[in-house]
Amino acid sequence: MNFKQFSQELACYKPEEIIFVGLGNELCGDDAAGLIFIDKLKDVPDFTGSIFITARTNPENFLQKILDSTGKVIVFIDAAQFNGKRGEISWIDADNLELLSISTHAYSLRMVEQYLLNYRHFDFKYLGIDSLHMNLGDQLSSQVLTKIAVFFAHVRNCN
């Protein structure tokens, strides 16, 4: 996926209606991919006004912030193992969420989703960054870093 495809998926929302939630653990190699991605996304002019939450491994700690927002869509960004090419960035179908290896979180994203839906309607999207080395002490792979860098290097060319 490239930046243009990413933006098109979110084009039906105003920037202030989008909540980006970065997930991962910077001590576990490629598991930091979601955190790196959201950090770079904060600087993209197309999403000025969006809400950015760096949740790390605990999205449940930000439920009230999400509920208090004007957001309509929550985009969870995380390292995943979906048999793509290392560092590949892809939308993950919600129906396949439980079949994939999605990072290391105390609560499942489905549980977080259900909790939020008890209070109001949200749309949910899942962005995965294909990762391999996600054990404590692993190094972040050059492939993941390169794919994220290339994704954001093309932002200027897609506007």
C-alpha positions in Angstrom: 0.0 0.0 0.0 1.1 3.5 -0.6 0.2 6.8 1.0 -2.4 7.6 -1.7 -4.3 4.3 -1.1 -4.1 4.9 2.7 -5.6 8.4 2.3 -8.3 7.2 0.0 -9.5 4.7 2.6 -10.0 7.6 5.0 -11.2 10.2 2.5 -14.9 10.0 3.7 -13.8 11.4 7.1 -12.8 14.9 8.0 -9.3 14.9 9.7 -10.9 15.7 13.1 -13.1 12.7 12.8 -10.1 10.3 12.7 -8.5 8.8 15.8 -5.2 7.1 15.1 -4.0 4.6 17.8 -0.4 3.5 17.6 0.3 0.2 19.2 3.5 -1.7 20.0 6.4 -2.1 22.2 9.7 -0.4 21.4 11.6 -3.0 23.3 10.5 -5.8 21.0 12.1 -5.2 17.7 9.5 -4.9 14.8 6.7 -4.6 17.3 7.6 -0.9 17.4 6.4 -0.4 13.8 3.0 1.0 14.8 4.7 3.5 17.1 7.1 4.6 14.5 4.3 4.9 11.9 2.0 7.0 14.1 4.9 9.3 15.0 5.6 10.0 11.3 1.9 10.3 10.6 1.5 13.2 13.0 3.6 15.4 10.7 1.4 14.8 7.6 -0.6 17.9 6.7 -3.6 15.8 5.4 -4.2 14.7 8.9 -3.8 18.0 10.8 -6.6 18.0 13.3 -6.8 14.3 13.7 -6.4 12.7 17.1 -3.2 10.7 17.7 -2.8 8.3 20.6 0.4 6.5 21.2 -1.1 3.7 23.2 1.9 1.3 23.2 0.6 -2.0 24.6 -2.3 -0.6 26.5 -5.1 0.9 24.3 -7.5 0.3 27.2 -5.8 3.2 29.0 -7.2 5.6 26.4 -10.8 4.6 26.2 -12.1 7.7 27.9 -10.0 10.0 25.7 -11.5 8.2 22.7 -15.1 8.5 24.0 -14.6 12.2 24.8 -13.4 13.0 21.3 -15.3 14.0 18.1 -13.9 11.0 16.3 -16.0 8.8 14.1 -13.3 6.3 13.0 -10.6 4.6 15.0 -7.5 3.4 13.1 -5.5 0.9 15.0 -1.9 0.8 13.7 0.2 -2.2 14.8 2.8 -4.7 13.8 1.2 -7.8 12.5 2.2 -11.1 11.0 0.1 -11.6 7.9 2.5 -13.4 5.6 3.2 -10.3 3.5 6.7 -9.0 2.7 8.5 -7.8 5.8 7.6 -4.1 6.4 4.6 -4.3 4.0 1.8 -1.9 5.1 -1.7 -3.2 4.6 -5.3 -2.7 5.7 -6.4 -5.8 7.7 -10.0 -7.0 7.3 -11.7 -7.0 10.7 -13.0 -10.5 10.0 -9.4 -11.7 9.8 -8.2 -9.8 12.9 -8.3 -12.8 15.2 -6.6 -15.1 12.7 -3.5 -12.8 12.6 -0.7 -12.3 15.0 -1.3 -8.8 16.2 1.3 -7.5 18.6 1.3 -8.0 22.4 -1.5 -6.3 24.2 -3.1 -7.0 27.5 -6.6 -6.7 26.0 -7.6 -7.8 22.6 -8.6 -5.1 20.1 -12.0 -6.8 19.8 -12.6 -6.3 23.5 -11.6 -2.6 23.2 -13.9 -2.2 20.2 -16.9 -3.8 22.0 -16.4 -1.6 25.0 -16.4 1.6 22.9 -19.4 0.5 21.0 -21.4 0.2 24.3 -21.2 4.0 24.5 -21.5 5.1 20.9 -20.9 4.2 17.3 -17.4 4.2 15.8 -16.0 2.7 12.6 -12.9 0.7 13.1 -10.0 0.1 10.7 -6.8 -1.9 11.3 -3.5 -1.1 9.6 -0.9 -3.8 9.9 2.8 -3.6 9.2 4.1 -7.0 8.5 6.8 -7.8 11.1 8.9 -10.8 12.1 11.1 -10.2 15.0 8.9 -9.2 17.9 10.6 -10.8 21.0 12.0 -8.8 23.9 15.4 -7.6 23.0 15.0 -8.1 19.2 16.3 -5.3 17.0 14.0 -3.4 14.7 14.6 -4.8 11.2 15.9 -2.6 8.4 13.1 -3.8 6.1 10.4 -2.4 8.4 12.2 0.9 8.8 12.8 1.2 5.1 9.1 0.4 4.1 7.9 3.0 6.6 10.4 5.6 5.3 9.4 4.9 1.7 5.7 5.2 2.6 6.2 8.6 4.1 8.7 9.8 1.5 6.0 9.6 -1.1 3.5 11.8 0.9 4.7 15.0 -0.8 4.2 13.3 -4.2 0.6 12.3 -3.6 -1.0 15.6 -2.6 
